Amino acid sequence: MNPDSPFAPTRRLVLMGAGAGLVAPGIFATPLPASAQQPQGAVIDITRARTDPIPVAIPDLAGTGDGARVGRDIARVIQNDLRNSGLFRPVDRQAFIQTAEAAAQTPRFQDWRVIGAQALVTGRVLEQGGGLRVEFRLWDVLPEAQLQGTAFTAPAANWRAIAHMIADAIYERLLGEKGYFNTQVVYVSETGPRDRRTRRLAIMDQDGENNRFLTDGRFAALTPRFHPTQRRIAFMSYQDRGQPRVVLFDLDSGSQQVLGNFPGMTLSPRFSPDGRSVVLSATRGGDANIYLVDLGSRRERQLTSGGGLDVSPCFSPDGTQIVFNSDRGGDQQLYVMDAGGGNVRRISFGRGRYATPVWSPRGDLIAFTRFGGGGGFAIGVMRPDGSGERILSEGWQMEGPTFAPNGRVLMFYRESRSDSRGGGYSARIVSIDIAGFNERPIPTPTDATDPAWSPLLS
């Protein structure tokens, strides 16, 4: 490979699409034969991409009839995904010289070099009965080398998922880590006056599309969390005489089931990494302690004790530790303990109080909300031992960080005092890179709080 290429390899990667297999419901991926030498490790450093986003040309995928329309739509979704990451700069389409149809057959690389493209995406959409075959290739323009070629077959209704999967493939092939575009976000939709809010569960794609409501608002819903491997959500609901209970929601059937009739209130549920149990906080008397509930037997095991309020537990991705916030030291701070409940140690020591900790899927960071201490609210990250604390965003009121499945991006919600819709209050979900750049709002049809990111659907 040309060492002067902007994608000169820094480490080797296993190619995506190297074998056929089911990668999402109804979607199959198979490799396309290489049209040119296919290098094994074209990666640039993400730190460099933050300051100098990768210029990538994304013409419409070629096709005829409805295939041409779907090809345009898929190209727009890919372009938006990559642009929204802050790490790619789609080349202006008005600068394109070669047509999409011609590029899908044989790219004329000089036409793409001259307009500044370093990577090129080409492809074709073919109608097959009621389904689609979507072919795409990723090219490194300077050495004129194909980096990847994959064909997807799927029902026509799954075109948007295919687009997100192609964006994920491009992201991984050029940056060397998994993408996060083919994911969903569950959140709490809020409507009505601030003192009488209706709170419903809602779910959407990570880019705000395909929004739908999961509950009808008769009972308030809070703090939804995804199961790590199944299409299930755990959340807190006020269904039982106004007492908060943990409810399990099946995304396929829509059925709801209360986790258990435990004494007191059960709060802030989250699945264990193996999906076999739920860790939560439960009130008994004037205290709140952390419990582990087995999803099979529904037996509970108390993990903390000693007075005070221990809430918002979250497992480390390897399942060996739990982070939570507690006022056991007189002020609300973050603590980490072994998964069995022992070896509790405080990790937050900055100014103010800390809440809503969540462990990165990579295991290297814990995100949190910080408030007070002479300032407003802030979203930040620290290492699991408490070192390296960094504030990513500050404002009047913000809370509830959640990591993308690759650990690269956070979502949280931000409230504002004024609202163009009236009522003097609004709440919006925003995303931000863990380096503290590229903060941007995620569109939702209503006010939105308590986001939770799904695992990668592919």
PASE-446543 format. One record per residue: x negated, y negated, z of N, C-alpha, C in turn. Coordinates in steps of 0.1 Angstrom, whole numbers, plus 2048, in hexadecimal, padded with zeros to 3 digits. Atoms other than C-alpha are relative to their C-alpha. Example, Ala and Ser with C-alpha at 12.3 -4.5 7.8 and 13.67 -1.06 7.14 Angstrom:
BEGIN
7F780C80078582D84E7F77F4800;80980B80077780B8478087F5808;
***
This chain:
BEGIN
7F880C8008008008007F77F4800;80880C8007F47DD7F97FE7FA80D;8038057F27E37D08198057F1801;7FC80E7FF7EE7AC8108107FF801;7F28007FF8137B68118047FB80E;7FB8057F38277A482D80480C808;7FB7F57F88327C78377F580B801;80B7F67FF80F7D783980280780D;7FC7F87F58137F48517F77FD80C;8078017F380A7F087680180D808;7FE7F37FA8178128808098087F7;7F87F880982883087080E802806;7F27FD7FC84D83687180580C7FA;7F97F680686385386B80B7F97F7;7F680780987984984D80E804804;7F27FD7FE89E8468538058067F3;7FA7FA80B8B385A83C7F880B7FA;8087F680689987583880780D7FE;7F87F48028B389083A80F7FE801;7F18028008D889483580580380D;7FA7FD7F48EF89485280B7F6803;7F58097FC90E8858627FB7F680A;80680B7F990486386F80B7F7807;7F58067FA92685587880D8077FB;7F47F880494A8628778047FD7F1;7FC80280E9528678527F57FB7F7;80B80680893085A8457F580A800;80B7F78029158708377F57F87F9;80B8068068F286482E7F680A7FA;80A7F88078DA8748157F57F87FB;80B8098068B88688098017FF7F1;80280280E8B385A7E77F28037FC;80D7FE8048958657D37F97F27FE;80880D80187984A7D47FF7FD7F1;80280680D8788347B57F27FB7FE;80E80580185582A7BD7F980680D;8077FB7F483A8337D78087FB80D;7F98037F484B8347F97F780080C;80A8017F583382781480780580D;7FB7FA7F48368368378017F780C;7FF8087F483481884E7FF7F17FD;80080E80383D7F68418077F880B;7FB8067F48427E28617F97F3802;80780C7FB83C7BE86C8047FE80E;7FE8027F283A7B288F80C7F7803;7F48087FD85A7A589F7FD7F2805;80480D7FB8487898B07FE7F67F4;80280880C83E77C88D80D7FD7FA;7F38028078617818808097F5807;7F980B7F886F76A89C7FC7F27FB;80580D80485A74D8908017FE7F1;80080080E85A75686B80980B7FB;7F77F580487976A8627FD8067F2;8037F980C8757848468097FB7F5;7F780380C88277782480480C7F9;7FB7F480789879281680B7FC7F6;7F680380A8AC7917F680A80C800;7F57F67FF8CE7A37F880A7FC7F5;7F580280A8E17A27D780B809803;7F57F77FF9037B17D47FC80E7FC;8027F28059037D77D18088017F3;7F97FF80D90C7DF7AD80B80A801;7F47F780192C7F07A380A7FB7F6;7F580480994B7EE78E80D801807;7F38007FA96F7E77967FF7FD80F;8008027F19767EA7BC7F2802805;80D7FE7FC9527F67BF7F87F4801;80780D8009457D47B68047F780B;7FB8087F495B7C37D07FA80580D;8057FB7F49507DB7EB7F17FE801;80E80380092C7D67E07FD7F2804;80180D7FC9307B17E58027FF80F;7FD8007F293F7B68077F5806809;80A7F97F89257CE8137F37F7800;80C8098009097B68088027F5809;7FE80B7F791979A81C7FE80480E;8017FB7F391B7AF83B7F1802804;80F7FD7FD8F67BA8387F97F2802;80680D7FF8EC7968328037F980D;7FC8067F48FF7898507F980780C;8077F87F58F17A58677F27FB801;80F8037FF8CD79E85E7FE7F1803;80280E7FD8D177885F8037FD80F;7FC8027F28E37798817F680580A;80A7FB7F78C678C8907F57F6803;80A80A7FF8B076E88B7F28047FB;80D7FA80589478487D7FF8017F1;8007FF80F89E7838588057F37FB;7FB80C8078A37668408058057F2;7FB7FC80D8BA7718237FD7F57F5;80380A80A8AE76080380D7FB7F9;7F48068068C77487F38038077F3;7FC7F880B8DB75B7DA8007F87F3;80180980C8DB73D7C27F28017F9;80D7FF8068B67437BD7FD80D7F9;8037F38078BA7677B07FF7FF7F1;80380080F8AD76D78D80680D7FA;7FB7F38068B479278780E803806;7F27FC7FB8D879E78980080C809;7FF7F57F78E47B67A380080D7F8;7FF7F48088EC7D07887F28047FB;80E7FD8058C97CE7797F780480B;8097FD7F58B87CE79B80380E805;7FC7F37FB8CC7ED7A57FA80B7F7;8067F68098BD7FF7867F1800802;80E8027FF8997F27877FD7F2805;80380E7FC88E7D479C7F57FA7F7;80A80880687A7BA7897F97F880B;8068057F38637B27A67FB7F27FE;80580E80285479279780C7F6802;7F48097FE8787837978037FE80F;7FD8027F287A7897BC7F47FA808;80B8067FA85777F7C58007F17FE;80080E80385B75D7B48097F8809;7F78077F88787547CA7FE80280F;8047FF7F286675D7EA80580D808;7FB7F47F987677F7F27F4809803;80A7F67FC85F79780680680E800;7F97F480187A7B280880C7FF7F7;7F58018098957BB7F080980C803;7F67F67FE8B57CF7F58088027F3;7F77FE80B8C67DF7D780980C802;7F77F57FE8E27F87D380C8007F7;7F57FE8099018047C380C807808;7F47FA7FA92580D7CD8078087F6;7F97F780993682A7BC80D805807;7F37FB7FB95B8337C180180F7FE;7FF7F18029618587C780E804806;7F37FD7FB98685F7CA8047F580A;7FD80A7F699184E7EA7F47FB808;80C8037F896D84B7F67F67F77F8;80A80880694D8397EF7F3807801;80E7FD7FF9298417E77F87F37FF;80780D7FF9138247F17F1804800;80F7FE8018EE8267E67F97F3803;80880C7FE8D580E7F37F1803800;80F7FF7FF8AF8097EF7FA7F3806;80780B7FB8987F38027F27FF7FA;80D8018078797E57F07F77F6807;80A80A7FC8597D47FB7FB7FA7F3;80180780D8567BA7DF7F17FF7FC;80E8038058307B37DF7FA80C7FA;8067F48078237D77D980A8077F7;7F67F98098437E07C680380E805;7FF7F37FA8497FD7DE80E802806;7F37FD7F986A80E7E97FD80480E;8027FD7F286B80F80F80B80B804;7F57F67FC88C82381180B8007F6;7F57FE8098A88317FD80A80A806;7F67F87F98C883F80C80E7FE7F9;7F28008068EB8487FE80980480B;7F57FD7F690A84781580C8047F8;7F37FC80592A85980D80A7FF80B;7F78027F594984F82180E7FC7FA;7F380680496E84681F7FE7F17FE;80280E8049738248108027F780C;7FD8097F59808168317F37FE809;80C8017F895D81B8407F57F87FA;80A80780794B8038297F97F680A;8068097F79447EA8457F5808809;80A7F97F893380585B7F48047F7;80B7FD80891E80F83D7F77F47FE;80880C8019137EB8397F77FE80D;8078027F39097E985E7F480B801;80A7F68008F680A85A7F47FD7F7;80A8058098E37FC83C7F77F5807;80780B7F98DA7DD8507F780680B;8087F97F58CE7F486D7F48077F9;80B7F98078B88088547F67F57FC;80A80A8048A87E88477F97FA80C;8058067F48A37DA86A7F580A805;80A7F67FB8917FB8757F58017F7;80B7FE80A87D7FF8557F67F5800;80980B80186F7DC8567FA7FB80E;8058057F286C7D587C7FC80B809;8057F67F98657F788980780480D;7F77FC7F58817FA8A380E8027FB;7F27FD8038A58068A28087F27FE;7F780B8018BF7ED89680C80180A;7F58007F78DF7E58A880D7FB7FA;7F58068078F87DA88E80C8097FF;7F47F680090E7FA88C80480380E;7FC7FE7F291B7F58AF80D7F8802;7F48077FC93A7E98C17FE7F980D;8008067F39407D28DE80E800806;7F48017F995C7D68F77FF7F480A;80080C7F79667B790B80E7FE805;7F38037FA9827A791F8057F37F8;7FA80B80799979190A8097F880A;7F98087F69A777491F8097F57F9;7F780A8059C575E9178087FA80C;7F88067F59DB74692B7F87F7808;8078097F79D472C9457F6807809;80B7FA7F99B573195A80580780D;7FB7FA7F39C973897A80A80C7FE;7F77F48039DF7529687FC8067F3;8067FA80C9C976394F80680E7FD;7FD7F38059D478193B7F48067FB;80C7F98039B779993980280E7FA;7FF7F48089B77B491E7F38067FC;80C7FB80799D7CC9128017FE7F1;80180180F9927C68EE7F38067FC;80D7FA8069787D58D77FE7FA7F2;80480680E9667C88B87F38057FC;80E7FE8049487CE8A37F77F6805;8098097FA9297BD8AF8007F27F9;7FF80D80792E7A189580D7F9802;7F38067FE95179A8A180B8047F7;7F67FB80A9637AC88580880C806;7F87F57FC97E7C78898057FF80F;7FB8027F298B7B98AA80E807801;7F37FB7FD9A77CC8BA80180180F;7FE7FF7F29B77CD8DC80380E805;7FF7F37FA9B67EC8F280B80180A;7F58007F69CE7E390E8097F57FE;7F58098039EE7CF90F8007F480A;80180B7F79E57B792C80A80180C;7F77FF7F49FF7C49457F880180C;8097FF7F49E27CC95C7F37FA7FC;80D8078039C27B795E7F580B7FE;80C7F78039A37C89507F37F8801;80D8067FE97F7C09597F580A7FE;80D7F980095B7CC95580180D7F8;8017F380795F7E69397F28047FD;80D7FA8039427FD93280180C7F7;7FF7F580A93B8169167F980D807;8067F37FD93483B91C7F48017F6;80C80080991184390E8018097F4;8007F780C91B85F8F680F8027FB;7F27FE8049428608F58077F37FE;7F880C80395C8488E980A7FE80C;7F98037F496783F90C7FB7F4806;80380C7F996782092180480180E;7FC8027F296781B9478027F1802;7FE80E7FD9767FB9538087FF80E;7F98037F49867EB97280D7FB7FD;7F28058039AC7E69728087FF80D;7F78037F49C67D998B80D8077FD;7F47F88039DF7F598480780580C;7FA7FA7F59E58039A68037F680B;7FB80A7F69F97EA9BB7F67F5802;80980B7FF9E07CF9B37F2803805;80D7FC7FC9C27E39BF7F88047F4;8087FC80B9A57E59A77FC80F800;8047F280299F80899A7F88027F4;8087FD80C9868179818098097F7;7F87F980A9988239627F78057F5;8077FB80C98A83994680A7FF7F4;7F880280C9978309237FA8077F5;8047F880C9958479058027F87F4;7FF80980B98E8328E68088077F4;7F97F980B99C84D8CE80F802802;7F27FD7FD9BD8558E08077F4806;7FA80B7F99C28358F380580380E;7FB7FC7F39C98499137F77FA80B;8078057F49C083B93580280980C;8007F77F59B784E9547F97F980C;8078057F49AF8419777F680A805;80B7F87FD98E84E98280280980C;7FD7F97F399A8589A58077F780A;7F88087F69B084D9C17F77FF80D;8098027F59948429D88057F5809;7FC80B7F799A82D9F77F97F37FD;80680D8039948089F48007FC7F2;80080580E98C7F69D47F48067F9;80B7FC8089768049B97FC7F67F5;80580B8099617EB9A47F48047F8;80C8018099477E69897FB80E7FC;8057F380494580997A7F68007F5;8097FE80B92A8159637FC80F7FF;8047F28029228379547F1803803;80E7FC7FF90284A95C7FB8037F2;8067FE80D8EA84F93F80480D7F9;7FC7F38068F587493B80F8007FE;7F180080291A86A93B808809809;7F97F67F89238839568067F980D;7FB8067F492A86A9728017F17FE;7FE80E7FF93484697A7FA7FB80D;8048067F49228309928087F3801;7F780B7FE9388159A27FE7FB80E;8008067F393D7FF9C080E802806;7F37FE7FA9598079D98007F980E;7FF8077F39657F39F780680980A;7FB7F97F596A804A187FF7F780C;80180A7F69737ECA347FB7F37FA;80580C8059607CCA307F48017F7;80C7FE8079437DBA1D8038057F2;8007F980D93D7E69F97F38077FE;80C7F88029268029F28018077F2;8017FA80D91B8159D380280F801;7FC7F28009298379CB7FD8067F2;8017F980C9228519B080C80A7FF;7F57F78019418639A37FE8097F4;8027F680B93E88398F80D8017F8;7F480080995588397180780D7FF;7FA7F380095B8A897380880380C;7F97FD7F49638AE9978077F4807;7FB80C7FA96C88A99F7FB7FE80F;8058027F395888D9BF7F77F4800;80880C7FF94786E9CC7F480380A;80B7FF7F792586A9DC7FB7F2803;80480D7FC91C84B9F07F17FE7FF;80E8028028FA83C9E67FA7F5809;80580A7F78F781D9FC8097FF80C;7F98027F4901813A1F7F97F6808;80780A7F78F97FBA3B8067F2800;7FA80D7FF9117DFA377FD7F77F4;80280980B9157C3A1D8078047F4;7FA7FD80D9207C39F97F68047F6;8087FA80B90E7DA9E18098027F4;7F77FF80C91D7D69BE7F88007F3;80680080E9167D79987F48097FE;80B7F68029017F79977FE8037F1;8037FD80D8F08009777F480A800;80B7F68008DA81F9707F57FB7F6;80A80180A8B881D95F80280A7F5;7FC7F780B8B982E93D7FB80E802;8047F37FE8A684C94A80780780C;7F87FB7F58BF8509677F980280D;8077FE7F38A584F9838027F580A;7FF80B7F78AD82D99180D7F87FD;7F48088018CA8159977FD7F2805;80180E7FC8CA7EF99880D7FB804;7F38067FB8E57DC9AB7FE7F3807;80280D7F88EB7BB9BC80780280E;7FB7FE7F38F17B89E17FD7F4808;80380B7F78F379F9FD7FA80580D;8057FA7F48E37B6A167F57F9807;80B8087FA8C679EA1B8057F2804;7FA80D7FD8DE781A218037F77F4;7FD80880C8DF7749FE80180A7F4;7FD7F680B8EA7859DD7F48017F7;80C7FE8078CB7949CD80180E7F9;8017F48088C17B19B67F780A808;8077F57FA8B67D39C47FF80B7F7;8027F38088A97F39B47FF80B80A;8017F47F78AD8159C57FF80D7F7;8007F38078A78399BB80E8047FD;7F27FC8048C584A9AA80780780B;7FA7F97F58CB85E9CA8047F780B;7FD80A7F68CE83E9DF7F57FC809;80A8047F78AD83C9F07F67F67FA;80B80980588E8259ED8057F37FA;7FA80C8058A28059EA7F57F5802;80980C80088C7E69E18067F57F9;7FB80D8068947C29D97F77FD7F5;80880480B8887B69B78027F17FC;7FE80E8048967929B47FB7F780B;8068097F68847769C58007F17FB;7FF80D80588C7579B080A7F7808;7F78097F98A07399BB80F8037FB;7F37FD8038C57409BD80580E803;7FB7F27FE8DB75F9BD8018077F3;8007F880C8DB77C9A580B80A800;7F47F78018F77929987FF8077F2;7FD7F980D9037A997B7F38067FA;80C7FA8078E27BC97580380B7F7;7FE7F680A8E07D29577F28047FB;80D7FA8048C27E994D8008007F1;8027FF80E8B57E692A7FF80F7FC;8017F28058B98069157F18057FE;80E7FC8018938059117FA80380D;8057FE7F388E8059367F67F6805;80B8097FC8767E89368057F3806;7FB80C7FB88D7CC94180D802807;7F38017F98AA7C49588067F27FD;7F980D8028C27A894D8097FD80C;7F98047F48D47949678077F27FE;7FA80E7FF8EA77596F7FA7FA80C;8058077F48DA75B9868087F3801;7F880D7FE8ED73E9967FC7FA80D;8048077F38E87249B17F27FC800;80E8047FF8C671A9BE7FD7F37FA;80280D8058CA6F69B38037FF7F1;7FC80180E8D56FF98F80D8067FE;7F47FA8048F270D97C7FF80F7FF;8017F28038F672F96D7F58037F6;80A7FC8098DB74295A80180F7FD;8027F28048D67629477F18027FE;80E7FE8008B477194B7FC80F7FF;8057F280089F79194A7F3800809;80C7FE7F888479F9617FC80F7FE;8057F280086F7BF96280780880C;7FA7F97F587D7DB9787FA7FE80E;8068037F38647D29938027F2805;7FE80E7FC8707AE9947F77F67FA;80A80A80585279F9828057FB7F2;7FD80580D85378B96280E7FA7FE;7F38068028747799688007F57F6;7FF80B80A87F76494A80F7FD7FE;7F380580289E74F9468027FE7F0;7FD80180E8AD75392380A7F57FC;7F680A8038CA73B9258067FB80D;7FA8077F48D972293E80C7F87FC;7F48078038FA7119408097FE80C;7F68037F591970795480480D807;7FC7F47FA92672A9597FE80B7F5;8037F480991A74B9487FE80C809;8017F37F891976F95380180C7F7;7FD7F380791B7939497F78047F5;8087FC80B8FC79C93480280F7FD;8007F28058FD7BC91F7F68027F5;80A7FE80A8E17CB90A8058077F3;7FE7F880C8E37D68E67F980D802;8067F27FE8DA7FB8E37F18007FD;80E8008028B77F28D77F87F780A;8068097F68B07DA8F47FB7F37FB;80580C8068A87BE8DC8087F3803;7F680B7FF8C77A88E180980280C;7F68007F68DE79E8FD80C7F97FC;7F48088009027948FE8047FC80E;7FA8047F491278191A80C7F67FD;7F680A80292F76991F7FD7F3806;80280E7FC92E74392380D7F9801;7F48077FE94A72E9317FD7F17FD;80180F80295070992880C7F9806;7F58087F99656EE93980A7FB7F6;7F680680A9756E191980380B7F6;7FC7F780A9886F48FF8097F97F6;7F880780A9956E88DE80E8067FE;7F27FA8019B37008E18097FA80B;7F88057F49BE6ED9017FD80980C;8017F87F49BD6F89257F37FD808;80C8057F999B6EA92E7F680B804;8097F57FC98A70C9307FE80A7F4;8017F580A97B7259177F4809804;80A7F77FD9657439197FC8077F3;8047FB80C9507508FC7F480A802;80B7F780093976D8F67F57FB7F7;80B8058089167648E97F580B800;80C7F78018F77788DF7F37F8800;80D8078008D37708E47F580B800;80C7F78008B17818DD7FA80080E;8077FF7F389E78D8FC7F47F7801;80B80A7FF8837748F38067F2803;7FA80D7FC89C7588FA8037F77F4;7FD80880C8A374D8D680C8067F9;7F57FB8088BF7508BD80D802808;7F37FF7F98DC74A8D580B7FC7F6;7F58048098FD74A8C180D807805;7F37FB7FC92274F8C780580C7F8;7F97F580793576F8BE80F7FD7FF;7F28048029577678AF80A80A806;7F67F87FB9757748C280D7F87FF;7F480780199A76C8BE8067F980C;7FC8067F499F7638E27F37FD809;80B8017F69897599007FB80F803;8067F37FE9727769087F580080B;80A7FF7F595E7829267FC80F801;8047F37FC94D7A19347FC8097F4;8037F780C93D7AF9137F880C805;8097F37FE92E7D29127FD8057F3;8047FC80D91A7DE8F58018107FF;7FF7F18029208028E77F28057FD;80C7FA80690481A8DF8017FF7F0;80080180F8FA81B8BA80980B7FA;7F67F780591782B8A77FA80A7F6;8067F780A90083B88D7F5809807;
***
